[in-house]
Structure formats: structure tokens, C-alpha cells
């Protein structure tokens, strides 16, 4: 059994992409939050889905905003918890660029992975 | 001055690649250690160059070896500090694969970065 299990193990790769000026703050975590905010209109709902503490979410969003010099999302009427959160226009644009970049990079890297690790 | 400085900031990307079975243990850190061990014949010299604690180096090497099911390096006569450390044959092979993969991935991702973030 042990040996069969061992042979079934599959070698994988993992790619992490960050886009930044000085500090590598914008990456997959903030992008995932932004995608969910766009979908759900709520940062707390996005946090729930990602099992991320609300305070941590704000922290990584603020650090990314600070480095990029962009406002990524904003609250609308009703306060942080009661109201909705939406992406800003520049946040939307940046997320779209990052997503397109990350998706095409993922495809390119996958191909290279099978080239160099053909097992 | 402030404004000039701001305009000079350049948007960059950072790519991190890991290769693994179950746990994402093998990545740029272990690869950098292995390259230096190959060059210097000494793990402690490699650690010095990377400003990495010897204990941390062993920890990340052991975790990578455990996940990959490979022995990446081995000590030769004279003990851990007195003797030399060399890459094993399978360690050498794996490092070469990872380096070739990472270099070509870096080139591909760089091109995509300028495509999606042409600023």
C-alpha cells in the first residue's frame, strides 16, 4: 500500500506573482479578496469565503494600496459592515491587468514545467 | 523633489516558483543554497554568503528533501563544519532542472509583464 501511494504522488509546481514598486505587497491574496468583493459587494463576505480575519484583510489591502499609490476599494453607505464595498475604478483596472497577467503567466509556466519535469 | 522621486518609481514584478509533491518546500531559497554549495563546496560558506543561519539552512534543506524524496547534498569527511559539502548526483540533476525551468519561466513572465503593464 505504502509503495503504491508513493508512486501515485504527482510532482507539481506553484507560481506566485507579485506586482509592486518598492514592497512586494500586491499578490494573490489581495487579488483573491478583490475578486470576491467584486462578486459579493462586501468585504466581510469576501473574508468569510477566504477564512481571513477582517483585520488581516484590511491590513494587506492597505499595504498594497500604499505601495501602488492606488485606492483599490471603497465602502459605500451604511458603514464598513452594514454597507457594501466596491472596487474603485482604478482598483478594477489594476485587478484586470493583474488577472490577465497571472493567467497567461500560469499557462506559460505550466508548459515549461512539463518541459523541464517530464517525469 | 518629492514629485520627481515619485515619477521615477518603476513598477516591477516578482516571481516565485516552487516544485513539490505535497508541501511547497523546494523553492528559490534551497536552490540558492545548492548553487553556492556547488560553487564553494561548503554549506557554512553558502550560509555566510546568504546571511542565513546554519540551522535554518539545514531545516529548509531537510524539509525539501523530505517532500521530494531526494537527498540533495551530503557531507564529506571532516564533519559538518570541518569537511566539505557536495551536491548528490540526484541533487545536482534536480537543481539543474529547477534552474532551467526557473530561468525560462522568468523570461516568459518578464515578457508578459511588459505586455500587461506597459506603463
gemmi code that builds the backbone of each chain (N, CA, C; Angstrom):
import gemmi

chains = {
    "A": [
        ("UNK", (0.844, -1.217, 0.000), (0.000, 0.000, 0.000), (0.874, 1.261, 0.000)),
        ("UNK", (1.792, 1.266, 0.912), (2.720, 2.398, 1.079), (3.368, 2.745, -0.267)),
        ("UNK", (3.838, 1.658, -0.927), (4.583, 1.886, -2.159), (3.687, 2.399, -3.290)),
        ("UNK", (2.490, 1.852, -3.349), (1.543, 2.290, -4.375), (1.242, 3.772, -4.182)),
        ("UNK", (1.019, 4.148, -2.945), (0.734, 5.536, -2.612), (1.878, 6.445, -3.088)),
        ("UNK", (3.100, 5.974, -2.865), (4.274, 6.753, -3.233), (4.318, 6.987, -4.747)),
        ("UNK", (4.013, 5.939, -5.503), (4.084, 6.077, -6.958), (3.002, 6.996, -7.504)),
        ("UNK", (1.937, 7.156, -6.752), (0.831, 7.997, -7.225), (1.087, 9.486, -6.983)),
        ("UNK", (2.110, 9.782, -6.209), (2.393, 11.178, -5.927), (2.763, 11.899, -7.225)),
        ("UNK", (2.231, 13.078, -7.399), (2.498, 13.816, -8.629), (3.317, 15.061, -8.318)),
        ("UNK", (4.387, 15.230, -9.055), (5.196, 16.432, -8.892), (4.403, 17.620, -9.451)),
        ("UNK", (4.395, 18.710, -8.690), (3.622, 19.888, -9.088), (4.510, 21.134, -8.996)),
        ("UNK", (3.997, 22.225, -9.538), (4.703, 23.487, -9.341), (3.716, 24.471, -8.742)),
        ("UNK", (4.239, 25.497, -8.139), (3.398, 26.599, -7.665), (4.061, 27.919, -8.013)),
        ("UNK", (3.266, 28.799, -8.564), (3.746, 30.076, -9.064), (3.103, 31.181, -8.252)),
        ("UNK", (3.917, 32.087, -7.752), (3.364, 33.241, -7.035), (3.890, 34.514, -7.684)),
        ("UNK", (2.961, 35.372, -8.082), (3.339, 36.603, -8.778), (2.971, 37.824, -7.964)),
        ("UNK", (3.916, 38.696, -7.787), (3.644, 39.964, -7.120), (3.967, 41.110, -8.069)),
        ("UNK", (3.217, 42.193, -7.946), (3.445, 43.388, -8.753), (3.579, 44.547, -7.784)),
        ("UNK", (4.643, 45.315, -7.896), (4.929, 46.296, -6.843), (5.916, 47.371, -7.306)),
        ("UNK", (6.008, 48.417, -6.495), (7.046, 49.429, -6.697), (8.235, 49.186, -5.766)),
        ("UNK", (7.958, 49.242, -4.462), (9.058, 49.113, -3.501), (8.922, 47.846, -2.660)),
        ("UNK", (7.708, 47.611, -2.184), (7.472, 46.488, -1.285), (6.540, 45.503, -1.982)),
        ("UNK", (6.856, 44.229, -1.883), (6.078, 43.215, -2.613), (4.740, 42.913, -1.934)),
        ("UNK", (3.861, 43.905, -1.942), (2.622, 43.759, -1.182), (1.437, 43.240, -1.998)),
        ("UNK", (1.412, 43.511, -3.284), (0.264, 43.070, -4.089), (0.541, 41.719, -4.721)),
        ("UNK", (-0.268, 40.738, -4.332), (-0.100, 39.399, -4.886), (-1.418, 38.646, -4.855)),
        ("UNK", (-1.350, 37.324, -4.857), (-2.563, 36.509, -4.967), (-3.592, 36.738, -3.850)),
        ("UNK", (-3.138, 37.063, -2.644), (-4.071, 37.254, -1.525), (-4.988, 38.452, -1.734)),
        ("UNK", (-4.394, 39.600, -2.047), (-5.196, 40.805, -2.272), (-6.066, 40.629, -3.524)),
        ("UNK", (-5.504, 39.987, -4.552), (-6.273, 39.778, -5.781), (-7.504, 38.913, -5.504)),
        ("UNK", (-7.347, 37.875, -4.681), (-8.484, 36.996, -4.344), (-9.553, 37.782, -3.588)),
        ("UNK", (-9.133, 38.625, -2.661), (-10.086, 39.473, -1.937), (-10.841, 40.386, -2.899)),
        ("UNK", (-10.105, 40.992, -3.803), (-10.739, 41.927, -4.735), (-11.753, 41.229, -5.644)),
        ("UNK", (-11.396, 40.030, -6.091), (-12.326, 39.281, -6.952), (-13.631, 39.009, -6.212)),
        ("UNK", (-13.507, 38.640, -4.925), (-14.699, 38.328, -4.143), (-15.496, 39.584, -3.807)),
        ("UNK", (-14.804, 40.683, -3.580), (-15.511, 41.947, -3.325), (-16.312, 42.339, -4.570)),
        ("UNK", (-15.716, 42.174, -5.717), (-16.416, 42.484, -6.968), (-17.678, 41.620, -7.113)),
        ("UNK", (-17.527, 40.342, -6.709), (-18.618, 39.382, -6.864), (-19.725, 39.601, -5.832)),
        ("UNK", (-19.316, 39.870, -4.585), (-20.276, 39.884, -3.483), (-20.643, 41.274, -2.991)),
        ("UNK", (-19.871, 42.277, -3.406), (-20.165, 43.634, -2.933), (-19.954, 43.829, -1.453)),
        ("UNK", (-19.132, 42.970, -0.859), (-18.935, 43.044, 0.584), (-17.580, 42.480, 0.968)),
        ("UNK", (-16.817, 43.291, 1.695), (-15.508, 42.810, 2.122), (-15.649, 41.749, 3.215)),
        ("UNK", (-16.645, 41.899, 4.088), (-16.763, 40.885, 5.142), (-17.182, 39.536, 4.553)),
        ("UNK", (-18.024, 39.551, 3.526), (-18.391, 38.290, 2.865), (-17.164, 37.677, 2.175)),
        ("UNK", (-16.328, 38.543, 1.582), (-15.100, 38.058, 0.934), (-14.184, 37.402, 1.972)),
        ("UNK", (-14.064, 38.030, 3.124), (-13.223, 37.485, 4.190), (-13.738, 36.130, 4.658)),
        ("UNK", (-15.037, 36.049, 4.826), (-15.637, 34.781, 5.261), (-15.285, 33.659, 4.288)),
        ("UNK", (-15.458, 33.942, 3.024), (-15.197, 32.932, 1.992), (-13.732, 32.483, 2.025)),
        ("UNK", (-12.836, 33.411, 2.309), (-11.405, 33.078, 2.320), (-10.914, 32.666, 3.711)),
        ("UNK", (-11.803, 32.622, 4.674), (-11.416, 32.347, 6.068), (-10.280, 33.270, 6.503)),
        ("UNK", (-10.459, 34.536, 6.164), (-9.435, 35.521, 6.531), (-10.050, 36.508, 7.530)),
        ("UNK", (-9.295, 36.856, 8.546), (-9.790, 37.839, 9.515), (-9.957, 39.184, 8.809)),
        ("UNK", (-11.020, 39.862, 9.168), (-11.312, 41.174, 8.589), (-10.134, 42.127, 8.794)),
        ("UNK", (-9.539, 42.064, 9.966), (-8.411, 42.959, 10.265), (-7.209, 42.638, 9.378)),
        ("UNK", (-7.009, 41.353, 9.083), (-5.894, 40.985, 8.222), (-6.154, 41.468, 6.792)),
        ("UNK", (-7.401, 41.309, 6.361), (-7.766, 41.747, 5.016), (-7.474, 43.241, 4.848)),
        ("UNK", (-7.943, 44.051, 5.806), (-7.681, 45.483, 5.716), (-6.196, 45.780, 5.683)),
        ("UNK", (-5.456, 45.023, 6.495), (-4.020, 45.264, 6.574), (-3.340, 45.016, 5.219)),
        ("UNK", (-3.661, 43.879, 4.600), (-2.963, 43.584, 3.331), (-3.453, 44.494, 2.202)),
        ("UNK", (-4.726, 44.888, 2.267), (-5.237, 45.832, 1.262), (-4.545, 47.192, 1.422)),
        ("UNK", (-4.470, 47.659, 2.649), (-3.843, 48.971, 2.878), (-2.372, 48.977, 2.492)),
        ("UNK", (-1.678, 47.890, 2.786), (-0.265, 47.832, 2.425), (-0.084, 47.832, 0.905)),
        ("UNK", (-0.977, 47.125, 0.207), (-0.904, 47.105, -1.255), (-1.219, 48.490, -1.817)),
        ("UNK", (-2.253, 49.126, -1.269), (-2.632, 50.469, -1.745), (-1.486, 51.455, -1.546)),
        ("UNK", (-0.840, 51.326, -0.401), (0.253, 52.232, -0.074), (1.399, 52.081, -1.082)),
        ("UNK", (1.758, 50.839, -1.370), (2.862, 50.636, -2.304), (2.498, 51.068, -3.720)),
        ("UNK", (1.276, 50.729, -4.137), (0.896, 51.000, -5.526), (0.485, 52.455, -5.737)),
        ("UNK", (0.160, 53.135, -4.642), (-0.327, 54.508, -4.784), (-1.712, 54.541, -5.411)),
        ("UNK", (-2.505, 53.505, -5.158), (-3.863, 53.410, -5.700), (-4.841, 53.150, -4.567)),
        ("UNK", (-6.064, 53.559, -4.759), (-7.131, 53.143, -3.855), (-7.817, 51.963, -4.536)),
        ("UNK", (-7.819, 50.810, -3.911), (-8.302, 49.594, -4.577), (-9.800, 49.347, -4.385)),
        ("UNK", (-10.308, 49.688, -3.207), (-11.747, 49.506, -2.973), (-12.250, 50.592, -2.038)),
        ("UNK", (-13.580, 50.731, -1.994), (-14.139, 51.766, -1.113), (-15.487, 51.324, -0.572)),
        ("UNK", (-15.763, 51.800, 0.634), (-17.053, 51.467, 1.256), (-18.131, 52.393, 0.740)),
        ("UNK", (-19.323, 51.879, 0.671), (-20.474, 52.714, 0.317), (-21.446, 52.701, 1.489)),
        ("UNK", (-22.128, 53.769, 1.679), (-23.162, 53.963, 2.692), (-23.486, 52.782, 3.624)),
        ("UNK", (-23.604, 53.087, 4.892), (-24.025, 52.035, 5.825), (-22.858, 51.572, 6.674)),
        ("UNK", (-21.680, 52.132, 6.441), (-20.537, 51.782, 7.278), (-19.882, 50.504, 6.795)),
        ("UNK", (-18.748, 50.245, 7.396), (-17.922, 49.125, 6.938), (-18.662, 47.790, 6.893)),
        ("UNK", (-19.435, 47.505, 7.906), (-20.088, 46.194, 7.971), (-21.485, 46.213, 7.378)),
        ("UNK", (-22.174, 47.349, 7.582), (-23.563, 47.405, 7.154), (-23.709, 47.657, 5.674)),
        ("UNK", (-22.802, 48.438, 5.119), (-22.954, 48.835, 3.730), (-22.304, 47.858, 2.779)),
        ("UNK", (-21.962, 48.362, 1.620), (-21.320, 47.500, 0.637), (-19.908, 48.015, 0.392)),
        ("UNK", (-19.073, 47.149, -0.123), (-17.733, 47.556, -0.535), (-17.625, 47.285, -2.029)),
        ("UNK", (-17.111, 48.242, -2.739), (-16.943, 48.060, -4.185), (-15.514, 48.397, -4.585)),
        ("UNK", (-15.096, 47.844, -5.694), (-13.773, 48.209, -6.217), (-13.852, 49.622, -6.782)),
        ("UNK", (-12.799, 50.369, -6.600), (-12.723, 51.668, -7.269), (-12.446, 51.421, -8.755)),
        ("UNK", (-12.572, 52.465, -9.542), (-12.310, 52.314, -10.969), (-10.852, 51.896, -11.215)),
        ("UNK", (-9.940, 52.553, -10.494), (-8.523, 52.210, -10.689), (-8.203, 50.827, -10.110)),
        ("UNK", (-8.944, 50.430, -9.054), (-8.778, 49.093, -8.482), (-9.221, 48.027, -9.477)),
        ("UNK", (-10.365, 48.268, -10.079), (-10.914, 47.376, -11.109), (-9.913, 47.210, -12.263)),
        ("UNK", (-9.374, 48.310, -12.699), (-8.436, 48.279, -13.826), (-7.166, 47.508, -13.444)),
        ("UNK", (-6.667, 47.761, -12.239), (-5.447, 47.084, -11.813), (-5.687, 45.583, -11.650)),
        ("UNK", (-6.821, 45.233, -11.053), (-7.148, 43.806, -10.884), (-7.230, 43.102, -12.240)),
        ("UNK", (-7.874, 43.765, -13.202), (-7.979, 43.161, -14.538), (-6.603, 42.928, -15.161)),
        ("UNK", (-5.726, 43.902, -14.993), (-4.365, 43.740, -15.538), (-3.644, 42.583, -14.850)),
        ("UNK", (-3.734, 42.563, -13.523), (-3.059, 41.512, -12.757), (-3.600, 40.128, -13.131)),
        ("UNK", (-4.928, 40.038, -13.231), (-5.529, 38.741, -13.549), (-5.114, 38.243, -14.930)),
        ("UNK", (-5.121, 39.131, -15.898), (-4.741, 38.743, -17.257), (-3.267, 38.315, -17.278)),
        ("UNK", (-2.441, 39.100, -16.588), (-1.015, 38.782, -16.478), (-0.831, 37.420, -15.798)),
        ("UNK", (-1.498, 37.215, -14.663), (-1.313, 35.982, -13.896), (-1.822, 34.763, -14.656)),
        ("UNK", (-2.923, 34.924, -15.359), (-3.473, 33.773, -16.090), (-2.560, 33.363, -17.239)),
        ("UNK", (-2.069, 34.333, -17.975), (-1.194, 33.974, -19.099), (0.151, 33.453, -18.586)),
        ("UNK", (0.616, 34.010, -17.482), (1.866, 33.520, -16.885), (1.697, 32.074, -16.425)),
        ("UNK", (0.567, 31.788, -15.799), (0.288, 30.429, -15.324), (0.338, 29.432, -16.489)),
        ("UNK", (-0.267, 29.800, -17.601), (-0.291, 28.906, -18.763), (1.122, 28.697, -19.316)),
        ("UNK", (1.898, 29.775, -19.394), (3.257, 29.676, -19.931), (4.134, 28.825, -19.013)),
        ("UNK", (4.005, 29.048, -17.703), (4.830, 28.326, -16.740), (4.436, 26.853, -16.683)),
        ("UNK", (3.161, 26.569, -16.831), (2.716, 25.167, -16.835), (3.396, 24.403, -17.975)),
        ("UNK", (3.411, 25.024, -19.130), (4.042, 24.392, -20.286), (5.536, 24.140, -20.030)),
        ("UNK", (6.195, 25.134, -19.449), (7.628, 24.990, -19.146), (7.865, 23.919, -18.083)),
        ("UNK", (6.953, 23.832, -17.136), (7.096, 22.817, -16.095), (7.125, 21.414, -16.714)),
        ("UNK", (6.213, 21.145, -17.630), (6.189, 19.814, -18.250), (7.381, 19.593, -19.172)),
        ("UNK", (7.916, 20.677, -19.678), (9.124, 20.557, -20.494), (10.320, 20.141, -19.634)),
        ("UNK", (10.461, 20.758, -18.470), (11.649, 20.504, -17.650), (11.480, 19.368, -16.642)),
        ("UNK", (10.240, 19.037, -16.320), (9.976, 17.924, -15.399), (8.999, 16.964, -16.059)),
        ("UNK", (9.466, 16.280, -17.069), (8.544, 15.454, -17.856), (8.162, 14.127, -17.199)),
        ("UNK", (8.663, 13.839, -16.072), (8.509, 12.513, -15.425), (7.446, 11.579, -16.041)),
    ],
    "B": [
        ("UNK", (10.984, 67.944, -5.618), (11.822, 66.748, -5.419), (10.968, 65.512, -5.188)),
        ("UNK", (10.028, 65.678, -4.274), (9.098, 64.590, -3.918), (8.448, 64.002, -5.180)),
        ("UNK", (8.001, 64.954, -6.032), (7.254, 64.528, -7.201), (8.147, 63.810, -8.217)),
        ("UNK", (9.340, 64.342, -8.382), (10.284, 63.720, -9.301), (10.575, 62.288, -8.851)),
        ("UNK", (10.788, 62.158, -7.565), (11.072, 60.845, -6.994), (9.939, 59.855, -7.288)),
        ("UNK", (8.711, 60.370, -7.156), (7.547, 59.529, -7.389), (7.502, 59.032, -8.833)),
        ("UNK", (7.808, 59.949, -9.742), (7.735, 59.578, -11.150), (8.814, 58.558, -11.536)),
        ("UNK", (9.868, 58.557, -10.774), (10.967, 57.643, -11.087), (10.720, 56.211, -10.612)),
        ("UNK", (9.701, 56.048, -9.785), (9.396, 54.708, -9.282), (9.017, 53.801, -10.449)),
        ("UNK", (9.551, 52.603, -10.450), (9.259, 51.700, -11.547), (8.439, 50.521, -11.051)),
        ("UNK", (7.359, 50.238, -11.744), (6.561, 49.069, -11.400), (7.349, 47.818, -11.776)),
        ("UNK", (7.376, 46.859, -10.858), (8.156, 45.637, -11.067), (7.273, 44.421, -10.794)),
        ("UNK", (7.776, 43.252, -11.155), (7.069, 42.028, -10.768), (8.074, 41.155, -10.036)),
        ("UNK", (7.544, 40.232, -9.271), (8.390, 39.222, -8.643), (7.726, 37.866, -8.786)),
        ("UNK", (8.537, 36.909, -9.198), (8.046, 35.560, -9.492), (8.695, 34.595, -8.527)),
        ("UNK", (7.886, 33.765, -7.893), (8.444, 32.740, -7.012), (7.919, 31.382, -7.465)),
        ("UNK", (8.841, 30.464, -7.734), (8.451, 29.148, -8.229), (8.823, 28.063, -7.240)),
        ("UNK", (7.881, 27.233, -6.926), (8.152, 26.081, -6.077), (7.824, 24.802, -6.832)),
        ("UNK", (8.577, 23.765, -6.553), (8.342, 22.453, -7.169), (8.220, 21.456, -6.029)),
        ("UNK", (7.152, 20.681, -6.018), (6.870, 19.883, -4.820), (5.880, 18.748, -5.106)),
        ("UNK", (5.787, 17.837, -4.141), (4.741, 16.813, -4.177), (3.563, 17.199, -3.287)),
        ("UNK", (3.850, 17.329, -1.999), (2.747, 17.607, -1.065), (2.898, 18.987, -0.423)),
        ("UNK", (4.105, 19.282, -0.003), (4.356, 20.531, 0.712), (5.293, 21.389, -0.130)),
        ("UNK", (4.964, 22.678, -0.220), (5.742, 23.570, -1.104), (7.078, 23.956, -0.486)),
        ("UNK", (7.957, 22.992, -0.352), (9.212, 23.242, 0.366), (10.389, 23.632, -0.528)),
        ("UNK", (10.403, 23.161, -1.761), (11.544, 23.462, -2.625), (11.264, 24.714, -3.455)),
        ("UNK", (12.076, 25.735, -3.238), (11.912, 26.980, -3.986), (13.230, 27.719, -4.067)),
        ("UNK", (13.159, 29.031, -4.272), (14.373, 29.824, -4.505), (15.414, 29.759, -3.379)),
        ("UNK", (14.967, 29.629, -2.133), (15.912, 29.607, -1.011), (16.823, 28.386, -1.044)),
        ("UNK", (16.216, 27.212, -1.170), (17.011, 25.984, -1.212), (17.867, 25.959, -2.483)),
        ("UNK", (17.302, 26.426, -3.584), (18.071, 26.450, -4.836), (19.308, 27.347, -4.702)),
        ("UNK", (19.145, 28.502, -4.057), (20.290, 29.416, -3.871), (21.369, 28.762, -3.006)),
        ("UNK", (20.942, 28.058, -1.955), (21.910, 27.331, -1.120), (22.655, 26.287, -1.936)),
        ("UNK", (21.923, 25.545, -2.728), (22.548, 24.479, -3.515), (23.554, 25.028, -4.524)),
        ("UNK", (23.209, 26.140, -5.151), (24.131, 26.760, -6.115), (25.440, 27.143, -5.429)),
        ("UNK", (25.316, 27.701, -4.231), (26.513, 28.127, -3.503), (27.310, 26.929, -2.977)),
        ("UNK", (26.618, 25.878, -2.586), (27.319, 24.670, -2.142), (28.117, 24.084, -3.319)),
        ("UNK", (27.517, 24.086, -4.477), (28.205, 23.590, -5.679), (29.453, 24.425, -5.965)),
        ("UNK", (29.315, 25.727, -5.755), (30.406, 26.651, -6.069), (31.524, 26.594, -5.023)),
        ("UNK", (31.112, 26.516, -3.741), (32.069, 26.672, -2.652), (32.455, 25.365, -1.964)),
        ("UNK", (31.679, 24.308, -2.210), (31.985, 23.045, -1.538), (31.771, 23.091, -0.036)),
        ("UNK", (30.952, 24.021, 0.416), (30.770, 24.176, 1.856), (29.412, 24.795, 2.157)),
        ("UNK", (28.662, 24.114, 3.008), (27.357, 24.651, 3.367), (27.510, 25.864, 4.273)),
        ("UNK", (28.519, 25.836, 5.147), (28.627, 27.007, 6.035), (29.051, 28.253, 5.249)),
        ("UNK", (29.888, 28.077, 4.238), (30.245, 29.217, 3.384), (29.016, 29.717, 2.620)),
        ("UNK", (28.169, 28.771, 2.176), (26.944, 29.150, 1.470), (26.039, 29.961, 2.390)),
        ("UNK", (25.925, 29.517, 3.636), (25.089, 30.224, 4.615), (25.609, 31.633, 4.863)),
        ("UNK", (26.911, 31.747, 5.013), (27.514, 33.067, 5.241), (27.157, 34.017, 4.113)),
        ("UNK", (27.329, 33.537, 2.898), (27.045, 34.380, 1.731), (25.588, 34.835, 1.703)),
        ("UNK", (24.695, 33.957, 2.129), (23.262, 34.301, 2.104), (22.780, 34.926, 3.410)),
        ("UNK", (23.678, 35.123, 4.357), (23.303, 35.608, 5.692), (22.185, 34.758, 6.274)),
        ("UNK", (22.333, 33.460, 6.146), (21.327, 32.537, 6.650), (21.936, 31.712, 7.778)),
        ("UNK", (21.186, 31.532, 8.851), (21.679, 30.702, 9.955), (21.849, 29.257, 9.464)),
        ("UNK", (22.933, 28.635, 9.908), (23.211, 27.251, 9.531), (22.024, 26.344, 9.876)),
        ("UNK", (21.436, 26.590, 11.049), (20.302, 25.748, 11.487), (19.096, 25.939, 10.566)),
        ("UNK", (18.905, 27.167, 10.083), (17.782, 27.404, 9.175), (18.031, 26.716, 7.835)),
        ("UNK", (19.285, 26.793, 7.383), (19.644, 26.155, 6.115), (19.347, 24.653, 6.180)),
        ("UNK", (19.804, 23.994, 7.258), (19.545, 22.562, 7.386), (18.062, 22.271, 7.414)),
        ("UNK", (17.326, 23.138, 8.091), (15.890, 22.915, 8.219), (15.214, 22.959, 6.841)),
        ("UNK", (15.522, 23.989, 6.052), (14.825, 24.088, 4.761), (15.307, 23.021, 3.776)),
        ("UNK", (16.581, 22.643, 3.900), (17.076, 21.550, 3.047), (16.382, 20.237, 3.412)),
        ("UNK", (16.316, 19.958, 4.706), (15.688, 18.702, 5.136), (14.215, 18.635, 4.761)),
        ("UNK", (13.538, 19.758, 4.881), (12.115, 19.763, 4.525), (11.926, 19.532, 3.027)),
        ("UNK", (12.810, 20.125, 2.228), (12.730, 19.920, 0.780), (13.046, 18.463, 0.432)),
        ("UNK", (14.069, 17.912, 1.067), (14.447, 16.518, 0.799), (13.300, 15.567, 1.154)),
        ("UNK", (12.661, 15.876, 2.268), (11.572, 15.032, 2.729), (10.423, 15.028, 1.724)),
        ("UNK", (10.071, 16.213, 1.261), (8.951, 16.270, 0.320), (9.312, 15.645, -1.016)),
        ("UNK", (10.520, 15.907, -1.494), (10.891, 15.426, -2.828), (11.301, 13.953, -2.818)),
        ("UNK", (11.627, 13.435, -1.638), (12.118, 12.058, -1.573), (13.502, 11.934, -2.199)),
        ("UNK", (14.289, 13.001, -2.114), (15.643, 13.005, -2.676), (16.627, 13.440, -1.596)),
        ("UNK", (17.857, 12.990, -1.742), (18.925, 13.545, -0.919), (19.617, 14.603, -1.773)),
        ("UNK", (19.605, 15.841, -1.331), (20.090, 16.938, -2.185), (21.588, 17.202, -2.048)),
        ("UNK", (22.112, 17.049, -0.825), (23.553, 17.266, -0.629), (24.077, 16.331, 0.443)),
        ("UNK", (25.383, 16.194, 0.501), (25.944, 15.307, 1.519), (27.295, 15.832, 1.986)),
        ("UNK", (27.596, 15.529, 3.241), (28.881, 15.944, 3.796), (29.955, 14.944, 3.413)),
        ("UNK", (31.144, 15.426, 3.272), (32.296, 14.551, 3.037), (33.264, 14.723, 4.191)),
        ("UNK", (33.933, 13.699, 4.563), (34.975, 13.681, 5.591), (35.289, 14.979, 6.334)),
        ("UNK", (35.443, 14.889, 7.602), (35.853, 16.070, 8.363), (34.684, 16.684, 9.124)),
        ("UNK", (33.516, 16.083, 8.999), (32.366, 16.570, 9.765), (31.699, 17.744, 9.098)),
        ("UNK", (30.592, 18.102, 9.661), (29.750, 19.132, 9.043), (30.482, 20.439, 8.805)),
        ("UNK", (31.250, 20.876, 9.757), (31.903, 22.177, 9.616), (33.314, 22.066, 9.038)),
        ("UNK", (34.014, 20.986, 9.419), (35.408, 20.865, 9.001), (35.545, 20.395, 7.573)),
        ("UNK", (34.625, 19.526, 7.130), (34.780, 18.911, 5.810), (34.129, 19.727, 4.724)),
        ("UNK", (33.782, 19.064, 3.660), (33.138, 19.761, 2.558), (31.723, 19.219, 2.410)),
        ("UNK", (30.896, 19.998, 1.777), (29.543, 19.545, 1.440), (29.435, 19.580, -0.078)),
        ("UNK", (28.899, 18.517, -0.636), (28.727, 18.481, -2.093), (27.292, 18.095, -2.423)),
        ("UNK", (26.873, 18.477, -3.600), (25.556, 18.041, -4.052), (25.623, 16.559, -4.403)),
        ("UNK", (24.563, 15.854, -4.100), (24.485, 14.466, -4.562), (24.206, 14.495, -6.064)),
        ("UNK", (24.321, 13.333, -6.676), (24.052, 13.272, -8.111), (22.596, 13.646, -8.412)),
        ("UNK", (21.681, 13.119, -7.583), (20.269, 13.429, -7.814), (19.948, 14.887, -7.447)),
        ("UNK", (20.705, 15.414, -6.479), (20.541, 16.825, -6.112), (20.988, 17.729, -7.252)),
        ("UNK", (22.118, 17.396, -7.824), (22.656, 18.130, -8.985), (21.655, 18.119, -10.135)),
        ("UNK", (21.120, 16.955, -10.402), (20.170, 16.827, -11.510), (18.914, 17.670, -11.250)),
        ("UNK", (18.411, 17.576, -10.027), (17.197, 18.322, -9.688), (17.437, 19.835, -9.765)),
        ("UNK", (18.571, 20.274, -9.223), (18.898, 21.713, -9.283), (18.983, 22.193, -10.723)),
        ("UNK", (19.608, 21.390, -11.583), (19.703, 21.786, -12.991), (18.329, 21.921, -13.638)),
        ("UNK", (17.452, 20.981, -13.322), (16.095, 21.061, -13.872), (15.379, 22.312, -13.362)),
        ("UNK", (15.483, 22.522, -12.058), (14.804, 23.682, -11.458), (15.347, 24.990, -12.032)),
        ("UNK", (16.666, 25.076, -12.167), (17.266, 26.311, -12.680), (16.849, 26.594, -14.114)),
        ("UNK", (16.845, 25.557, -14.936), (16.460, 25.741, -16.337), (14.995, 26.163, -16.410)),
        ("UNK", (14.161, 25.492, -15.602), (12.736, 25.825, -15.528), (12.555, 27.278, -15.072)),
        ("UNK", (13.227, 27.646, -13.981), (13.050, 28.977, -13.404), (13.551, 30.073, -14.347)),
        ("UNK", (14.658, 29.810, -15.027), (15.195, 30.831, -15.934), (14.277, 31.071, -17.126)),
        ("UNK", (13.779, 29.978, -17.710), (12.903, 30.169, -18.862), (11.568, 30.778, -18.419)),
        ("UNK", (11.099, 30.394, -17.240), (9.853, 30.965, -16.710), (10.032, 32.467, -16.476)),
        ("UNK", (11.157, 32.844, -15.916), (11.443, 34.259, -15.652), (11.387, 35.069, -16.956)),
        ("UNK", (11.983, 34.532, -17.997), (11.994, 35.232, -19.285), (10.583, 35.365, -19.856)),
        ("UNK", (9.806, 34.279, -19.753), (8.443, 34.302, -20.288), (7.576, 35.287, -19.508)),
        ("UNK", (7.717, 35.268, -18.188), (6.891, 36.128, -17.336), (7.287, 37.590, -17.508)),
        ("UNK", (8.555, 37.842, -17.711), (9.000, 39.221, -17.935), (8.316, 39.814, -19.170)),
        ("UNK", (8.287, 39.023, -20.214), (7.655, 39.476, -21.451), (6.160, 39.762, -21.227)),
        ("UNK", (5.506, 38.866, -20.496), (4.076, 39.059, -20.212), (3.844, 40.271, -19.321)),
        ("UNK", (4.761, 40.518, -18.403), (4.624, 41.676, -17.525), (4.596, 42.968, -18.346)),
        ("UNK", (5.504, 43.088, -19.303), (5.534, 44.311, -20.115), (4.332, 44.386, -21.064)),
        ("UNK", (3.785, 43.227, -21.387), (2.572, 43.222, -22.203), (1.374, 43.774, -21.417)),
        ("UNK", (1.242, 43.339, -20.163), (0.061, 43.725, -19.384), (0.253, 45.000, -18.561)),
        ("UNK", (1.489, 45.363, -18.299), (1.755, 46.607, -17.552), (2.728, 47.465, -18.361)),
        ("UNK", (2.262, 47.989, -19.477), (3.185, 48.678, -20.400), (3.601, 50.079, -19.947)),
        ("UNK", (3.076, 50.551, -18.882), (3.254, 51.960, -18.476), (4.422, 52.723, -19.134)),
    ],
}
model = gemmi.Model(1)
for chain_id, residues in chains.items():
    chain = gemmi.Chain(chain_id)
    for i, (resn, *xyz) in enumerate(residues, 1):
        res = gemmi.Residue()
        res.name, res.seqid = resn, gemmi.SeqId(i, " ")
        for name, pos in zip(("N", "CA", "C"), xyz):
            atom = gemmi.Atom()
            atom.name, atom.element = name, gemmi.Element(name[0])
            atom.pos, atom.b_iso = gemmi.Position(*pos), 0.0
            res.add_atom(atom)
        chain.add_residue(res)
    model.add_chain(chain)
structure = gemmi.Structure()
structure.add_model(model)
structure.setup_entities()
